[in-house]
């Protein structure tokens, strides 16, 4: 069976999901100090990454993922994204801005589903929640003094 053309998926990953590719380098390629990573290709064998403009590494797909054509790449990319972030842990997620990205995605979905007005309300509510949590922290600090 022919794997198919993965060039669109590779381009999309590099343009829109560079954070995921870097997480793949950190976790799967065991390069936790990597500063940048680019997806060079996606084949039946796995993802080939260029890490810090010097190391070319083939990352085989996880055994639990069935990849036989380019159409399977979305599922495996999402799986690898989740696994790499989850395995690197909570501190890693905070350090690389994972939760900020999640908030942007959430607000984007809210804007699409509810509309601009609903999105604005969501932003205001989110800011109010963040501000409220900050005030609670300040009150705790003052209480300790």
DRENTORKOL-3810 file (N, C-alpha, C; in nm, 4 decimals):
REM DRENTORKOL-3810
@n.u->0.0849; n.v->-0.1190; n.w->0.0000; ca.u->0.0000; ca.v->0.0000; ca.w->0.0000; c.u->0.0890; c.v->0.1248; c.w->0.0000
@n.u->0.0517; n.v->0.2216; n.w->-0.0808; ca.u->0.1258; ca.v->0.3479; ca.w->-0.0902; c.u->0.0926; c.v->0.4364; c.w->0.0298
@n.u->0.1956; n.v->0.4937; n.w->0.0936; ca.u->0.1763; ca.v->0.5782; ca.w->0.2115; c.u->0.1018; c.v->0.7067; c.w->0.1748
@n.u->0.1316; n.v->0.7630; n.w->0.0589; ca.u->0.0651; ca.v->0.8870; ca.w->0.0159; c.u->0.1512; c.v->1.0093; c.w->0.0428
@n.u->0.1006; n.v->1.1233; n.w->0.0017; ca.u->0.1724; ca.v->1.2498; ca.w->0.0147; c.u->0.1449; c.v->1.3130; c.w->0.1512
@n.u->0.2489; n.v->1.3296; n.w->0.2300; ca.u->0.2347; ca.v->1.3879; ca.w->0.3635; c.u->0.2823; c.v->1.5331; c.w->0.3676
@n.u->0.3130; n.v->1.5911; n.w->0.2532; ca.u->0.3713; ca.v->1.7257; ca.w->0.2516; c.u->0.2784; c.v->1.8313; c.w->0.3120
@n.u->0.1474; n.v->1.8197; n.w->0.2892; ca.u->0.0533; ca.v->1.9155; ca.w->0.3495; c.u->0.0537; c.v->1.9041; c.w->0.5016
@n.u->0.0561; n.v->1.7819; n.w->0.5516; ca.u->0.0576; ca.v->1.7598; ca.w->0.6964; c.u->0.1868; c.v->1.8146; c.w->0.7573
@n.u->0.2986; n.v->1.7921; n.w->0.6901; ca.u->0.4280; ca.v->1.8422; ca.w->0.7390; c.u->0.4272; c.v->1.9942; c.w->0.7428
@n.u->0.3799; n.v->2.0560; n.w->0.6356; ca.u->0.3733; ca.v->2.2025; ca.w->0.6306; c.u->0.2820; c.v->2.2560; c.w->0.7416
@n.u->0.1663; n.v->2.1952; n.w->0.7586; ca.u->0.0709; ca.v->2.2373; ca.w->0.8624; c.u->0.1322; c.v->2.2245; c.w->1.0019
@n.u->0.1980; n.v->2.1144; n.w->1.0286; ca.u->0.2597; ca.v->2.0939; ca.w->1.1602; c.u->0.3649; c.v->2.2013; c.w->1.1866
@n.u->0.4487; n.v->2.2300; n.w->1.0896; ca.u->0.5538; ca.v->2.3312; ca.w->1.1082; c.u->0.4962; c.v->2.4714; c.w->1.1260
@n.u->0.3898; n.v->2.5021; n.w->1.0544; ca.u->0.3319; ca.v->2.6365; ca.w->1.0614; c.u->0.2440; c.v->2.6572; c.w->1.1846
@n.u->0.1679; n.v->2.5544; n.w->1.2222; ca.u->0.0668; ca.v->2.5727; ca.w->1.3270; c.u->0.0920; c.v->2.4964; c.w->1.4573
@n.u->0.1835; n.v->2.4029; n.w->1.4557; ca.u->0.2033; ca.v->2.3187; ca.w->1.5742; c.u->0.3510; c.v->2.2990; c.w->1.6073
@n.u->0.4270; n.v->2.4047; n.w->1.5942; ca.u->0.5712; ca.v->2.3944; ca.w->1.6230; c.u->0.5966; c.v->2.3582; c.w->1.7687
@n.u->0.5058; n.v->2.3991; n.w->1.8580; ca.u->0.5208; ca.v->2.3632; ca.w->1.9991; c.u->0.5112; c.v->2.2115; c.w->2.0187
@n.u->0.4248; n.v->2.1463; n.w->1.9436; ca.u->0.4122; ca.v->2.0002; ca.w->1.9515; c.u->0.5388; c.v->1.9326; c.w->1.9007
@n.u->0.5925; n.v->1.9843; n.w->1.7917; ca.u->0.7143; ca.v->1.9253; ca.w->1.7348; c.u->0.8299; c.v->1.9374; c.w->1.8334
@n.u->0.8391; n.v->2.0511; n.w->1.8997; ca.u->0.9441; ca.v->2.0681; ca.w->2.0006; c.u->0.9225; c.v->1.9721; c.w->2.1173
@n.u->0.7976; n.v->1.9514; n.w->2.1571; ca.u->0.7680; ca.v->1.8544; ca.w->2.2633; c.u->0.8071; c.v->1.7135; c.w->2.2201
@n.u->0.7883; n.v->1.6795; n.w->2.0920; ca.u->0.8329; ca.v->1.5491; ca.w->2.0413; c.u->0.9842; c.v->1.5368; c.w->2.0579
@n.u->1.0555; n.v->1.6447; n.w->2.0258; ca.u->1.2023; ca.v->1.6416; ca.w->2.0391; c.u->1.2425; c.v->1.6230; c.w->2.1854
@n.u->1.1762; n.v->1.6951; n.w->2.2737; ca.u->1.2084; ca.v->1.6854; ca.w->2.4162; c.u->1.1821; c.v->1.5454; c.w->2.4704
@n.u->1.0657; n.v->1.4895; n.w->2.4387; ca.u->1.0274; ca.v->1.3614; ca.w->2.4980; c.u->1.0766; c.v->1.2410; c.w->2.4177
@n.u->1.0343; n.v->1.2317; n.w->2.2924; ca.u->1.0637; ca.v->1.1114; ca.w->2.2137; c.u->1.2106; c.v->1.1027; c.w->2.1721
@n.u->1.2698; n.v->1.2150; n.w->2.1340; ca.u->1.4102; ca.v->1.2131; ca.w->2.0912; c.u->1.5059; c.v->1.2267; c.w->2.2097
@n.u->1.4491; n.v->1.2433; n.w->2.3289; ca.u->1.5300; ca.v->1.2551; ca.w->2.4521; c.u->1.6280; c.v->1.3722; c.w->2.4439
@n.u->1.5770; n.v->1.4851; n.w->2.3930; ca.u->1.6558; ca.v->1.6079; ca.w->2.3822; c.u->1.5859; c.v->1.7174; c.w->2.4626
@n.u->1.5867; n.v->1.7091; n.w->2.5961; ca.u->1.5106; ca.v->1.8037; ca.w->2.6785; c.u->1.5604; c.v->1.9477; c.w->2.6722
@n.u->1.6817; n.v->1.9690; n.w->2.6228; ca.u->1.7357; ca.v->2.1049; ca.w->2.6143; c.u->1.7229; c.v->2.1658; c.w->2.4748
@n.u->1.6568; n.v->2.0959; n.w->2.3844; ca.u->1.6395; ca.v->2.1470; ca.w->2.2474; c.u->1.5647; c.v->2.2798; c.w->2.2500
@n.u->1.6083; n.v->2.3724; n.w->2.1677; ca.u->1.5451; ca.v->2.5051; ca.w->2.1597; c.u->1.4471; c.v->2.5161; c.w->2.0434
@n.u->1.4712; n.v->2.4369; n.w->1.9377; ca.u->1.3813; ca.v->2.4405; ca.w->1.8223; c.u->1.3818; c.v->2.3055; c.w->1.7524
@n.u->1.2717; n.v->2.2775; n.w->1.6869; ca.u->1.2602; ca.v->2.1533; ca.w->1.6103; c.u->1.1683; c.v->2.1780; c.w->1.4916
@n.u->1.2019; n.v->2.1138; n.w->1.3832; ca.u->1.1233; ca.v->2.1265; ca.w->1.2605; c.u->1.0936; c.v->1.9864; c.w->1.2094
@n.u->0.9709; n.v->1.9660; n.w->1.1628; ca.u->0.9338; ca.v->1.8378; ca.w->1.1036; c.u->0.9792; c.v->1.8368; c.w->0.9579
@n.u->1.0686; n.v->1.7448; n.w->0.9258; ca.u->1.1198; ca.v->1.7354; ca.w->0.7889; c.u->1.0330; c.v->1.6460; c.w->0.7019
@n.u->0.9878; n.v->1.5335; n.w->0.7603; ca.u->0.9058; ca.v->1.4416; ca.w->0.6828; c.u->0.8250; c.v->1.3522; c.w->0.7742
@n.u->0.7213; n.v->1.2935; n.w->0.7150; ca.u->0.6388; ca.v->1.1937; ca.w->0.7818; c.u->0.6260; c.v->1.0779; c.w->0.6843
@n.u->0.6743; n.v->0.9618; n.w->0.7247; ca.u->0.6728; ca.v->0.8437; ca.w->0.6387; c.u->0.6117; c.v->0.7268; c.w->0.7144
@n.u->0.6076; n.v->0.6139; n.w->0.6526; ca.u->0.5560; ca.v->0.4933; ca.w->0.7164; c.u->0.6405; c.v->0.4581; c.w->0.8397
@n.u->0.7659; n.v->0.5041; n.w->0.8427; ca.u->0.8576; ca.v->0.4714; ca.w->0.9529; c.u->0.8438; c.v->0.5640; c.w->1.0727
@n.u->0.7981; n.v->0.6876; n.w->1.0506; ca.u->0.7844; ca.v->0.7815; ca.w->1.1609; c.u->0.8049; c.v->0.9248; c.w->1.1170
@n.u->0.8170; n.v->1.0133; n.w->1.2156; ca.u->0.8436; ca.v->1.1548; ca.w->1.1908; c.u->0.9942; c.v->1.1771; c.w->1.1924
@n.u->1.0447; n.v->1.2497; n.w->1.0935; ca.u->1.1853; ca.v->1.2880; ca.w->1.0936; c.u->1.1927; c.v->1.4353; c.w->1.1312
@n.u->1.2673; n.v->1.4630; n.w->1.2398; ca.u->1.2810; ca.v->1.5993; ca.w->1.2912; c.u->1.4221; c.v->1.6509; c.w->1.2693
@n.u->1.4316; n.v->1.7815; n.w->1.2491; ca.u->1.5594; ca.v->1.8525; ca.w->1.2529; c.u->1.5582; c.v->1.9295; c.w->1.3837
@n.u->1.6511; n.v->1.8960; n.w->1.4727; ca.u->1.6537; ca.v->1.9542; ca.w->1.6069; c.u->1.7723; c.v->2.0489; c.w->1.6187
@n.u->1.7436; n.v->2.1729; n.w->1.6583; ca.u->1.8442; ca.v->2.2780; ca.w->1.6751; c.u->1.9343; c.v->2.2931; c.w->1.5530
@n.u->1.8770; n.v->2.2746; n.w->1.4353; ca.u->1.9447; ca.v->2.2927; ca.w->1.3054; c.u->2.0667; c.v->2.2034; c.w->1.2868
@n.u->2.0855; n.v->2.1039; n.w->1.3719; ca.u->2.2042; ca.v->2.0191; ca.w->1.3606; c.u->2.1746; c.v->1.8693; c.w->1.3610
@n.u->2.0777; n.v->1.8247; n.w->1.4400; ca.u->2.0510; ca.v->1.6814; ca.w->1.4545; c.u->1.9265; c.v->1.6399; c.w->1.3780
@n.u->1.9408; n.v->1.5423; n.w->1.2904; ca.u->1.8269; ca.v->1.4838; ca.w->1.2213; c.u->1.7946; c.v->1.3521; c.w->1.2909
@n.u->1.6704; n.v->1.3407; n.w->1.3381; ca.u->1.6309; ca.v->1.2248; ca.w->1.4184; c.u->1.5008; c.v->1.1675; c.w->1.3649
@n.u->1.4979; n.v->1.0347; n.w->1.3463; ca.u->1.3740; ca.v->0.9666; ca.w->1.3107; c.u->1.3065; c.v->0.9231; c.w->1.4395
@n.u->1.1829; n.v->0.9662; n.w->1.4580; ca.u->1.1050; ca.v->0.9257; ca.w->1.5746; c.u->0.9973; c.v->0.8287; c.w->1.5256
@n.u->1.0144; n.v->0.7002; n.w->1.5575; ca.u->0.9118; ca.v->0.6036; ca.w->1.5157; c.u->0.7787; c.v->0.6350; c.w->1.5852
@n.u->0.6696; n.v->0.6011; n.w->1.5190; ca.u->0.5387; ca.v->0.6210; ca.w->1.5797; c.u->0.5247; c.v->0.5253; c.w->1.6985
@n.u->0.4510; n.v->0.5657; n.w->1.8012; ca.u->0.4291; ca.v->0.4763; ca.w->1.9148; c.u->0.3637; c.v->0.3451; c.w->1.8683
@n.u->0.3987; n.v->0.2361; n.w->1.9333; ca.u->0.3471; ca.v->0.1039; ca.w->1.8947; c.u->0.1953; c.v->0.0975; c.w->1.9021
@n.u->0.1374; n.v->0.1774; n.w->1.9899; ca.u->-0.0085; ca.v->0.1750; ca.w->2.0059; c.u->-0.0819; c.v->0.2476; c.w->1.8930
@n.u->-0.0074; n.v->0.3152; n.w->1.8049; ca.u->-0.0686; ca.v->0.3889; ca.w->1.6936; c.u->-0.0502; c.v->0.3123; c.w->1.5634
@n.u->-0.1575; n.v->0.2966; n.w->1.4912; ca.u->-0.1525; ca.v->0.2299; ca.w->1.3617; c.u->-0.1407; c.v->0.3353; c.w->1.2518
@n.u->-0.0262; n.v->0.3364; n.w->1.1846; ca.u->-0.0039; ca.v->0.4338; ca.w->1.0773; c.u->0.0337; c.v->0.3569; c.w->0.9508
@n.u->-0.0560; n.v->0.3613; n.w->0.8508; ca.u->-0.0262; ca.v->0.2939; ca.w->0.7253; c.u->-0.0335; c.v->0.3889; c.w->0.6057
@n.u->-0.1023; n.v->0.5038; n.w->0.6244; ca.u->-0.1087; ca.v->0.6035; ca.w->0.5172; c.u->-0.0991; c.v->0.7430; c.w->0.5783
@n.u->-0.0789; n.v->0.8409; n.w->0.4924; ca.u->-0.0701; ca.v->0.9804; ca.w->0.5378; c.u->-0.1998; c.v->1.0253; c.w->0.6052
@n.u->-0.3097; n.v->0.9601; n.w->0.5739; ca.u->-0.4385; ca.v->0.9949; ca.w->0.6362; c.u->-0.4401; c.v->0.9650; c.w->0.7866
@n.u->-0.3497; n.v->0.8798; n.w->0.8314; ca.u->-0.3425; ca.v->0.8428; ca.w->0.9730; c.u->-0.2614; c.v->0.9420; c.w->1.0560
@n.u->-0.1984; n.v->1.0381; n.w->0.9919; ca.u->-0.1042; ca.v->1.1262; ca.w->1.0613; c.u->-0.1696; c.v->1.2162; c.w->1.1655
@n.u->-0.2885; n.v->1.2641; n.w->1.1394; ca.u->-0.3532; ca.v->1.3531; ca.w->1.2368; c.u->-0.3697; c.v->1.2832; c.w->1.3711
@n.u->-0.4226; n.v->1.1598; n.w->1.3676; ca.u->-0.4454; ca.v->1.0859; ca.w->1.4920; c.u->-0.3151; c.v->1.0613; c.w->1.5676
@n.u->-0.2118; n.v->1.0217; n.w->1.4965; ca.u->-0.0851; ca.v->0.9920; ca.w->1.5641; c.u->-0.0199; c.v->1.1203; c.w->1.6150
@n.u->-0.0317; n.v->1.2299; n.w->1.5417; ca.u->0.0271; ca.v->1.3571; ca.w->1.5862; c.u->-0.0402; c.v->1.4049; c.w->1.7146
@n.u->-0.1720; n.v->1.3922; n.w->1.7216; ca.u->-0.2450; ca.v->1.4314; ca.w->1.8435; c.u->-0.2071; c.v->1.3402; c.w->1.9592
@n.u->-0.2000; n.v->1.2117; n.w->1.9327; ca.u->-0.1607; ca.v->1.1161; ca.w->2.0375; c.u->-0.0212; c.v->1.1497; c.w->2.0917
@n.u->0.0723; n.v->1.1735; n.w->2.0001; ca.u->0.2097; ca.v->1.2035; ca.w->2.0411; c.u->0.2186; c.v->1.3370; c.w->2.1149
@n.u->0.1381; n.v->1.4340; n.w->2.0743; ca.u->0.1321; ca.v->1.5627; ca.w->2.1434; c.u->0.0912; c.v->1.5397; c.w->2.2886
@n.u->-0.0206; n.v->1.4697; n.w->2.3077; ca.u->-0.0705; ca.v->1.4450; ca.w->2.4430; c.u->0.0288; c.v->1.3648; c.w->2.5259
@n.u->0.0824; n.v->1.2596; n.w->2.4661; ca.u->0.1756; ca.v->1.1752; ca.w->2.5414; c.u->0.3024; c.v->1.2509; c.w->2.5798
@n.u->0.3576; n.v->1.3272; n.w->2.4877; ca.u->0.4821; ca.v->1.3975; ca.w->2.5194; c.u->0.4610; c.v->1.5002; c.w->2.6298
@n.u->0.3541; n.v->1.5772; n.w->2.6223; ca.u->0.3276; ca.v->1.6759; ca.w->2.7283; c.u->0.2959; c.v->1.6082; c.w->2.8612
@n.u->0.2142; n.v->1.5045; n.w->2.8575; ca.u->0.1778; ca.v->1.4365; ca.w->2.9823; c.u->0.2985; c.v->1.3696; c.w->3.0473
@n.u->0.3827; n.v->1.3076; n.w->2.9692; ca.u->0.4993; ca.v->1.2381; ca.w->3.0246; c.u->0.6068; c.v->1.3352; c.w->3.0740
@n.u->0.6127; n.v->1.4540; n.w->3.0132; ca.u->0.7120; ca.v->1.5527; ca.w->3.0577; c.u->0.6670; c.v->1.6181; c.w->3.1887
@n.u->0.5379; n.v->1.6151; n.w->3.2176; ca.u->0.4887; ca.v->1.6575; ca.w->3.3479; c.u->0.4353; c.v->1.8000; c.w->3.3563
@n.u->0.3781; n.v->1.8283; n.w->3.4722; ca.u->0.3118; ca.v->1.9555; ca.w->3.4991; c.u->0.4080; c.v->2.0741; c.w->3.4920
@n.u->0.5251; n.v->2.0607; n.w->3.5517; ca.u->0.6226; ca.v->2.1716; ca.w->3.5496; c.u->0.6628; c.v->2.2052; c.w->3.4067
@n.u->0.6808; n.v->2.1023; n.w->3.3245; ca.u->0.7144; ca.v->2.1232; ca.w->3.1834; c.u->0.6024; c.v->2.2016; c.w->3.1136
@n.u->0.4778; n.v->2.1620; n.w->3.1392; ca.u->0.3644; ca.v->2.2296; ca.w->3.0767; c.u->0.3624; c.v->2.3779; c.w->3.1119
@n.u->0.3881; n.v->2.4109; n.w->3.2375; ca.u->0.3920; ca.v->2.5519; ca.w->3.2774; c.u->0.5101; c.v->2.6233; c.w->3.2125
@n.u->0.6255; n.v->2.5583; n.w->3.2105; ca.u->0.7466; ca.v->2.6220; ca.w->3.1593; c.u->0.7353; c.v->2.6582; c.w->3.0112
@n.u->0.6701; n.v->2.5730; n.w->2.9332; ca.u->0.6629; ca.v->2.5981; ca.w->2.7883; c.u->0.5354; c.v->2.6689; c.w->2.7446
@n.u->0.4488; n.v->2.7071; n.w->2.8399; ca.u->0.3294; ca.v->2.7824; ca.w->2.8052; c.u->0.2137; c.v->2.6994; c.w->2.7538
@n.u->0.2104; n.v->2.5725; n.w->2.7895; ca.u->0.1051; ca.v->2.4811; ca.w->2.7449; c.u->-0.0344; c.v->2.5331; c.w->2.7801
@n.u->-0.0528; n.v->2.5795; n.w->2.9026; ca.u->-0.1853; ca.v->2.6214; ca.w->2.9458; c.u->-0.2297; c.v->2.7515; c.w->2.8795
@n.u->-0.1368; n.v->2.8381; n.w->2.8429; ca.u->-0.1708; ca.v->2.9581; ca.w->2.7660; c.u->-0.2231; c.v->2.9203; c.w->2.6288
@n.u->-0.1605; n.v->2.8192; n.w->2.5678; ca.u->-0.2073; ca.v->2.7714; ca.w->2.4374; c.u->-0.3468; c.v->2.7109; c.w->2.4486
@n.u->-0.3702; n.v->2.6344; n.w->2.5551; ca.u->-0.5014; ca.v->2.5740; ca.w->2.5764; c.u->-0.6073; c.v->2.6837; c.w->2.5912
@n.u->-0.5751; n.v->2.7896; n.w->2.6652; ca.u->-0.6697; ca.v->2.9007; ca.w->2.6836; c.u->-0.7018; c.v->2.9678; c.w->2.5504
@n.u->-0.6006; n.v->2.9863; n.w->2.4653; ca.u->-0.6242; ca.v->3.0481; ca.w->2.3337; c.u->-0.7171; c.v->2.9618; c.w->2.2491
@n.u->-0.6938; n.v->2.8313; n.w->2.2526; ca.u->-0.7790; ca.v->2.7397; ca.w->2.1761; c.u->-0.9217; c.v->2.7458; c.w->2.2290
@n.u->-0.9362; n.v->2.7432; n.w->2.3615; ca.u->-1.0685; ca.v->2.7485; ca.w->2.4238; c.u->-1.1418; c.v->2.8766; c.w->2.3841
@n.u->-1.0727; n.v->2.9898; n.w->2.3928; ca.u->-1.1368; ca.v->3.1165; ca.w->2.3582; c.u->-1.1728; c.v->3.1223; c.w->2.2104
@n.u->-1.0898; n.v->3.0614; n.w->2.1266; ca.u->-1.1211; ca.v->3.0550; ca.w->1.9840; c.u->-1.2463; c.v->2.9747; c.w->1.9576
@n.u->-1.2615; n.v->2.8632; n.w->2.0279; ca.u->-1.3809; ca.v->2.7802; ca.w->2.0135; c.u->-1.5027; c.v->2.8554; c.w->2.0637
@n.u->-1.4891; n.v->2.9241; n.w->2.1764; ca.u->-1.6012; ca.v->3.0018; ca.w->2.2313; c.u->-1.6446; c.v->3.1075; c.w->2.1306
@n.u->-1.5482; n.v->3.1776; n.w->2.0706; ca.u->-1.5827; ca.v->3.2813; ca.w->1.9728; c.u->-1.6570; c.v->3.2219; c.w->1.8542
@n.u->-1.6133; n.v->3.1041; n.w->1.8076; ca.u->-1.6791; ca.v->3.0411; ca.w->1.6932; c.u->-1.8201; c.v->2.9943; c.w->1.7288
@n.u->-1.8330; n.v->2.9368; n.w->1.8458; ca.u->-1.9622; ca.v->2.8790; ca.w->1.8858; c.u->-2.0631; c.v->2.9847; c.w->1.9290
@n.u->-2.0181; n.v->3.0828; n.w->2.0038; ca.u->-2.1089; ca.v->3.1794; ca.w->2.0633; c.u->-2.1123; c.v->3.3104; c.w->1.9862
@n.u->-2.0087; n.v->3.3406; n.w->1.9137; ca.u->-2.0011; ca.v->3.4658; ca.w->1.8406; c.u->-1.9087; c.v->3.5642; c.w->1.9092
@n.u->-1.8877; n.v->3.6763; n.w->1.8462; ca.u->-1.7947; ca.v->3.7772; ca.w->1.8969; c.u->-1.8370; c.v->3.8282; c.w->2.0336
@n.u->-1.9644; n.v->3.8566; n.w->2.0519; ca.u->-2.0122; ca.v->3.9082; ca.w->2.1802; c.u->-1.9896; c.v->3.8041; c.w->2.2887
@n.u->-2.0270; n.v->3.6782; n.w->2.2612; ca.u->-2.0066; ca.v->3.5719; ca.w->2.3588; c.u->-1.8593; c.v->3.5523; c.w->2.3887
@n.u->-1.7740; n.v->3.5646; n.w->2.2858; ca.u->-1.6295; ca.v->3.5519; ca.w->2.3060; c.u->-1.5771; c.v->3.6614; c.w->2.3955
@n.u->-1.6282; n.v->3.7829; n.w->2.3752; ca.u->-1.5864; ca.v->3.8952; ca.w->2.4597; c.u->-1.6294; c.v->3.8719; c.w->2.6035
@n.u->-1.7502; n.v->3.8190; n.w->2.6211; ca.u->-1.7970; ca.v->3.7868; ca.w->2.7565; c.u->-1.7068; c.v->3.6809; c.w->2.8176
@n.u->-1.6687; n.v->3.5803; n.w->2.7388; ca.u->-1.5784; ca.v->3.4756; ca.w->2.7874; c.u->-1.4446; c.v->3.5315; c.w->2.8308
@n.u->-1.3915; n.v->3.6250; n.w->2.7529; ca.u->-1.2633; ca.v->3.6874; ca.w->2.7877; c.u->-1.2762; c.v->3.7645; c.w->2.9182
@n.u->-1.3832; n.v->3.8423; n.w->2.9309; ca.u->-1.4039; ca.v->3.9201; ca.w->3.0537; c.u->-1.4189; c.v->3.8273; c.w->3.1739
@n.u->-1.4974; n.v->3.7205; n.w->3.1587; ca.u->-1.5133; ca.v->3.6246; ca.w->3.2676; c.u->-1.3811; c.v->3.5585; c.w->3.3026
@n.u->-1.3039; n.v->3.5221; n.w->3.2009; ca.u->-1.1725; ca.v->3.4610; ca.w->3.2238; c.u->-1.0790; c.v->3.5552; c.w->3.2964
@n.u->-1.0808; n.v->3.6819; n.w->3.2560; ca.u->-0.9957; ca.v->3.7808; ca.w->3.3220; c.u->-1.0413; c.v->3.8011; c.w->3.4668
@n.u->-1.1731; n.v->3.8004; n.w->3.4877; ca.u->-1.2260; ca.v->3.8149; ca.w->3.6232; c.u->-1.1857; c.v->3.6980; c.w->3.7111
@n.u->-1.1908; n.v->3.5775; n.w->3.6554; ca.u->-1.1494; ca.v->3.4591; ca.w->3.7305; c.u->-1.0020; c.v->3.4662; c.w->3.7650
@n.u->-0.9193; n.v->3.5011; n.w->3.6668; ca.u->-0.7750; ca.v->3.5126; ca.w->3.6918; c.u->-0.7475; c.v->3.6206; c.w->3.7953
@n.u->-0.8160; n.v->3.7344; n.w->3.7842; ca.u->-0.7983; ca.v->3.8423; ca.w->3.8816; c.u->-0.8424; c.v->3.8000; c.w->4.0206
@n.u->-0.9539; n.v->3.7278; n.w->4.0270; ca.u->-1.0030; ca.v->3.6790; ca.w->4.1555; c.u->-0.9056; c.v->3.5833; c.w->4.2206
@n.u->-0.8475; n.v->3.4954; n.w->4.1416; ca.u->-0.7481; ca.v->3.4024; ca.w->4.1963; c.u->-0.6255; c.v->3.4785; c.w->4.2449
@n.u->-0.5877; n.v->3.5818; n.w->4.1703; ca.u->-0.4728; ca.v->3.6642; ca.w->4.2114; c.u->-0.5001; c.v->3.7353; c.w->4.3430
@n.u->-0.6206; n.v->3.7890; n.w->4.3576; ca.u->-0.6569; ca.v->3.8566; ca.w->4.4829; c.u->-0.6586; c.v->3.7599; c.w->4.5999
@n.u->-0.7062; n.v->3.6393; n.w->4.5756; ca.u->-0.7059; ca.v->3.5399; ca.w->4.6829; c.u->-0.5635; c.v->3.5117; c.w->4.7284
@n.u->-0.4716; n.v->3.5043; n.w->4.6307; ca.u->-0.3313; ca.v->3.4829; ca.w->4.6642; c.u->-0.2751; c.v->3.5980; c.w->4.7431
@n.u->-0.3104; n.v->3.7222; n.w->4.7058; ca.u->-0.2629; ca.v->3.8385; ca.w->4.7791; c.u->-0.3160; c.v->3.8413; c.w->4.9216
@n.u->-0.4422; n.v->3.8023; n.w->4.9369; ca.u->-0.5005; ca.v->3.7988; ca.w->5.0712; c.u->-0.4273; c.v->3.6976; c.w->5.1586
@n.u->-0.3896; n.v->3.5847; n.w->5.1002; ca.u->-0.3151; ca.v->3.4846; ca.w->5.1764; c.u->-0.1782; c.v->3.5374; c.w->5.2171
@n.u->-0.1136; n.v->3.6097; n.w->5.1271; ca.u->0.0182; ca.v->3.6664; ca.w->5.1568; c.u->0.0060; c.v->3.7677; c.w->5.2695
@n.u->-0.0951; n.v->3.8567; n.w->5.2623; ca.u->-0.1158; ca.v->3.9570; ca.w->5.3666; c.u->-0.1480; c.v->3.8905; c.w->5.4996
@n.u->-0.2252; n.v->3.7817; n.w->5.4962; ca.u->-0.2624; ca.v->3.7125; ca.w->5.6203; c.u->-0.1410; c.v->3.6499; c.w->5.6859
@n.u->-0.0437; n.v->3.6073; n.w->5.6058; ca.u->0.0770; ca.v->3.5463; ca.w->5.6609; c.u->0.1641; c.v->3.6496; c.w->5.7305
@n.u->0.1652; n.v->3.7744; n.w->5.6791; ca.u->0.2474; ca.v->3.8812; ca.w->5.7361; c.u->0.1940; c.v->3.9137; c.w->5.8693
END
